[in-house]
Each structure stands twice: as structure tokens, then as C-alpha cells.
């Protein structure tokens, strides 16, 4: 079966190539996007355009993705407990643990959140993308916290649009190295693929997508800080990259400089403890959005993960003993 997608470009997408926009919006590769455009399976305001066509805010992009539903039947069910915060006929709100991949992909075909969801909620199998049914946003594998999943097609379309237009609210807690320059502020940059490592993102670029992170210092210790971060945009690895590129990588971040910084911690007990932290200390603690069915604003909170609580308690204890 064919899968039909619809996107509306906003001002941040202005002058973006059609193939790049489609790849980002549909979570496919740029080459896949190019093939779809070449096969005239993509239309901009009802017209067939070339891959290099530059889109403008307000343009409607329709795409037909053929044959993806063949893969949905290959999703292997995974029977595992899911921490459900809220559910109704429209949405499922969950508390994702660190270490859980959201949907199948290269190297992760089984034992993802999607594989678990289709057991408990088989009705989501035909919602949205067949490769990642119901998924309207993601958290990195090693990031914990609150997520929402669409339970029907209307919810999927409404929530996907909300996330693409950044009309939702996402608040994170993070433990980073060093100190911020003030009690609160914002980081506003361009963000694009790292010029030397395509698996990473970077702000040290001359072109890219607009990225804004608002931060507030909740607590500052001698060598690390606890931050509250709110996303205005939702770029790949945005918080991790913004903090790392300004010299404050997240404790435990295995990709963006946080996995070796423990060597700079002067307290030997704290240094040894942080050395064994196996994931970035980042937790999605609050998610707000307009309910796709009732049109009411709703907010959901995920308690701070136990490993972050343990780290904070240790830092507090060691700092108070000095």
C-alpha cells in the first residue's frame, strides 16, 4: 500500500531545496527523497517540481511513499513493560527509559519502543509511517523522559504538524560540565551535519537550520551544573550539540565530548562515579501540546530518571562535605 504524507513549510524552511526538506520532514534519506521527486511522487502546491526547487513558507508539499506498508508486517512484536503516563483513543503518553530505541532502523530492527507498542496497541499499526507507526517525535536512545505517540491517523497528522511548526512545549533537565555565563539565557545558532563526521551535528557551520535552546541554571556546583532547557526548535541532537559546542558537554555524552571529561573532576570519588556514567545526563521532563481530539492544552511530566537523581545526590553530598 502507498503512504501519503503532507507537510506545510514554515518560515524556517524558506529557500530550502525540496529534496532536503522532504528528507528531513519524512525521515528518509536525501537520495530516497530525490528518487521520489524524480518519479513525480512529490508535488508542491499541486505541481511537480525538481529536487533543487526552493520552497517558501506556506507551501504545501504532498508526497506519496510507495510500498512502505510491506515493511510494517515485518515488525516483530516485543513483549515488554511500557511505562504509560496517559492514554486515550487519540494518544499514548509514555515515560521512555534511557537505552530504548524509539523505532526500528539500521542496526535496530527489534526490541524498540515501536515493537513493544504494537503488542499493546495493535491499532497503531496503520497510523502514519509503517516503519514507525504512531511516532510523531523522537528521543535519542540514551535520553530518557516523556514522549507522545499518535493512536489514530487524525492524531498523527495534527501532532506531526504541531511538532513541525514547534507549537508544542518541551522541557528537559540536564547535568553538564562547567558553568553557564548567567542564570538564564538562550543559544541561537545554525545547525547542520558536522563537516568531518556525518553522524554528528554541529553549530560551527556557515549554513544549516535555525536552532534555538533556552536555558536556566537550576543549580551550580564547583565543576558541573544542573540545567533546565526548553526547546524552541527541535533539531537532531540540539541540546547536546548546543552545550558541547559552547564548552559544556553533557555528563556521560558518548558522542559530543562528555565521556572523557570526568578526568577533569578534582574530587576522586565524584570523578570515579562519573567515569562509569554510560549515557548523556539528559531527561525530557515535560511535554505540552494541544490534544488532537479535544483541542485542549495538556502537559505531562516525567519524574527525573533514577540514574540522574543518584548523580545529583552524590554531587550534592560531595559538595556539602567540602
N, C-alpha and C positions, 0 to 999 in steps of 0.2 A: 504494500500500500504506500501511496505517496504521503508525505508530510508537508503541510503548508504552513509557512511562517510569515508573520507580518511585523514590520518594525517601522517606527516613526523616528526620523533623525532629529536630534535636538541641536542647540547652538554649539555644543562641544564637538559635534561631528562635522561642523562646517568645513568644506573643502577636502574632506577625506575621500580617498579613492573608494569606489564601490566595492571592489574585491576585499579591501582591508576592512571596510565597515561590515560587510557580510560575514567575514571570517570571525570577527570579534563578537558580533551580535548573535550568530548561530552556533558559536563554539565549534567551528570547523577550521581546517587548515586553509591557508590562503590559496593553495593550489586547488583544493576542493571547491572553494568559492569561485575561482577562475573557471573551472570546468562547468559549473552550474550556469555561470553567466554566459559562457560560450555556447552552451546548449539552449540558451534562451529560456532558462527556467527561473530567471530573475527579472523583475520589472520595477522600474522607478516611476511612480505616479502613472502606472499603466503602460509604460513604454519600455521596450528592450533597450538596454544601454551597454556600452563596452565596459570592460573591467576597470579601465582608467578614468571612467566618468567620475567627476567630482560632485558629491552630494551636498545639498544645502539644508539648513534647518527646516523642518516641516515636511520634507519629502517623505512619501510613503514607499517603503521597499517591501515587495512581496517576493517570496522565494518558495519554490517547490523542490523539496528534497526527496528524490525517488528512492524507494526500496529500503528506507531505514527501518521500517517495522519488521523486516525479516530478522533483524538482529534482536528485536525485543523478545522474540520467542526463545532466544538463546540465553536470556538472563537466568542464571542459576539461582534458585531460591536459597536463602541462607537463614536458618532458624537461629535467631539470637535476640536477646532482650534489647528493646529500644526505650530510651527514657523519653516518654511523651509528656510534654508540659500541658498541651491543649490539643483538642481535636474536635472537629465538627464535619458536616458534609462538604465543606469547602476547603478546609486547610488542615494541616497537621503541623504542629509546632514541637520541635524536639530539642533535646539537650545533647549535642554531639560530643562524644569523648575525643580527646586527642588520640591520634593513631588510626582513626577510622577514615577511610577514603570515601568521598561522597558518592561517586558514581563510577562505573566501570570505564577503564581506559587502558592505554598501553601499560602492560605490566601489572594491571589490577583488574582482572576480569571477574573475580569472585570476592565474596566477603567485603562488599562495600555497603554503604547505607542503602542504596537502591536495591541491592539484592535482599536486604532484610525487610525493606518496606513492602516489596511485592508479596511477601508472605502474609504480612499483617493487613495490608491494604491492596488486595489484588485489583481493585477498581482503578488504581492509578496507572495500570499498565499501558493504557492508551492515551494518557494525558501528556500533551507536549511532545518532547523528543522521545522516540522509542529507545534511544541509547541511555537516556537519563530521565525517565518518566517522572513528572511532577517537580523536577528540580528547577527552581527559578533563580537561585543564587547558590554560592558555594562557600565553604570554609576550607582552608588548606588542611591537608591530612593531619598535621601536627598542631592545629589550632582547635581549641575546644569552644563550646558555647552554643547559643541559641540559633536555630535555623527554622525557616518555614518551608513547607512543601505543599504544592497545589494538589488538590484531590479531584478536581474536575477541570475540563478544558476552559471554561469561563474564568475560573480562578487562576488558571495558568496564564491566560492572556492578560488579565488585569494585573497580576503580580509581576509578570515579566516586564510590562510597561512601566510599572512603578519603580522597579529596580533600574531599568534602563534610563529613566528620567530622574533618578535619585530623589524621589519623593517619599522615601521611607527614612527611618532613623536607625542608625547602627552605632552602638556604643561598645567600646572594648576596654578591658583592663590589661595592662602590660607592665612587666618589670624589665627595665632597660639598664644598661651600663651608663655611668656618668650622670650628669645633671643637665637639665634644660636651662635656657638662658633667663627664664622668667617663670612666674607662677602659671601662666597660661599663654597660649599663642596659637599660631597656625603655620603649617608648612604648605606652601603652594608652589608646585613645580610642573614641568612637563615630565612624562614618564614613557619610556619605550624599552624595547629589548636592549639588554646590555650589549655594547658593541663587540665585546670579546667572548661572551658566554651567552649563547642564545637561550639557555634555560633560565637565565636570570633577567630581572628587570633593573632599570637604572634611571636616576634623575639627572645624571651627568650626560645629557644629550641635548642636541640642538633642535630636535623635532620629537613629537610624541603627543600623547593625550594629556589633557589638563587633569591634574590630581591635587586634591585639597584634603588635608587632615588637620583637624582642630585638636589641640592637646591641653591638658590641665594636669599639674603636678598634684597628686594626692598625698604623696609622702616622699621625702628625700632623705636617704641615709648617706653616710660618707662616700660610698662608692657606687651605689645603684639608686634607682628611683622607681616609684610606683606611679604610673600614669593612667589617666582617663583619656581615651581618644575617641573622637567622633568623626566618622567619615562623611564628607560632603560628596565625594565621588567614590567609586568602588573599583579601582584598578587592581590588576593582578599583583598580589604581594604588597599592596600600597603601604600599609603601616610599617611593615618590615623594611621596605626599601627607604621610606622617608626617614625613619630613625637611624638606620645604618648609614645612609649617605651623609647624615649630619654628625656622625661620630658617636651615636648612642644605640648600638645594635641591641636587639632583644636578648636577654639572657637565654642561652641554650639554642639560639637560632643556628641550625647546621649549615645554612646557605649564605646568610648575609652577615657573617663576621662575629656571631655571638657564641660560637662553640669553643673558641680558644682564649677568649678574653678573661676567663677565670684566672689565668696566670697573673693578671694584674691586681687581683684582690689580695690585699695585705694580710687580712685575717686568715690564718691557715685552716681553721675549721670551716669557715664560710667558703673559702676557695676550694677545698676538697669536696664540699657538698655541691657547689655549683658545677664543678667539673663533671659530675655524674648526672646533671640535668640533661635529658635526652631530647628535648623538644623546646621550641620557642615558647617563652612565657607570655602567651597571648591568648586572651579569652574573650569571646563575644558574649558580653553580659546583658545587653539589652537590644531588643529589636522591636521597632514600631512601624506600623503600616496601616493603611485603610483596608478594612476587611472587604474582600471582593464580593461578598454576598449582602452584608448589612450596610456597607459603606460607613461603618463606624471606625474611628481611630482606635487601634488596640496596641498595647505594649506588653511584651513578655520579657521576663528576666530569668537569667540562668545563674544560679549561685556560682561563685568563684570555684574553679576546679580544685580538688584536694591537693594536687601537687603544687599549685601556686600558693594555696593557703599555707602549706608546710614551709615553703621557701620564705614567704613573708614573715611567718612566725619565727623562723630561725634568724633572719636578718634583724628583726626587732630584738630578739633575745641577745644576740651578739653585740648589737649596737648599745643596748642598755647596760651591758656588763662593763663597758669601757668608761 
